[in-house]
């Protein structure tokens, strides 16, 4: 093994969080760059979300080998966690968004039309797609790899804040490019938000949405003994946003339609922190922390 390669492996082993974030960013920005250059179609822009889990798998294999990958897989298979967690992961977004949308007129948003809502069973195929692509496609990295390492050094709430900041930075290239080309990525509304209210307001909205979600993921992860299945399910439930907006005649490109929803999510996150405690975000008072797999030598 060359000295250069040894130094690189030592850096990754010493700074796994930094290394993971750099790899995630390179993969994500690289995918968007290929779209911008026309090398792959715009319809594949959403595949950039896979960068987090791909990076998480690569980092886990590099640092913890097969033992680490087996642990990650076992966490994807944890499903006996109680019906309450399943209901939250799958359905919480519905009442949260409906309640928040009642406040839309206060923020120059669109009034909701409940009478136009389509049957909810129409969402099932899309829910499965979002669970796989957006949920598993991100949470093996952001939660499966990153959170145990953050929580080994910081409390659960602080770890959630750090994760939210990293996710926000990860979004920055897309936000910046969308600001100059609002129609470039139809699947992402950020360009329209920026054109409507400016970059600082759009970034503030992203931050206000990212932090509550980060707290939800950490709470579910810690309180279900590390179930990545439930975390991915919760992330996949974001498809409800698209479904409900289309059903109720609300434009996803109008930032005014998100502020009320963001307030409800933030209030819910505050309640979870107060009830479970900022140190662990778990009623069991035990956060999931990284431990090197038994028998695995440091690399």
Buried (B, 14 or more C-beta within 10 A) or exposed (E): EEEEEEEEBEEBEEEBBEBBBEBBBEBBBEBBBBBBEEEBEBEBBBBBBBBBBBBBBBBBEBBBBEBBBEBBEEBBEBEEBEEEBBEBBBEBBBEBBBBBBEBBEEBEBBEBEEEEBEEBEEBEEBBEBBBEBBBBBBBBBBBBBBBBBBBEEBBBBBBBBBBBBBBBEBBEBBBEBBBEEBEBBEEBBBBBBBBBBEBEEBBBBBBBBBBBBBBBBBBBBBBBBBBBBBBBBBBBBBBBBBBBBBBBEBBBBBBBBBBBBBBBBBBBBEEBBEEBBBBBBBEEEEBBBBEEBEEBEEE
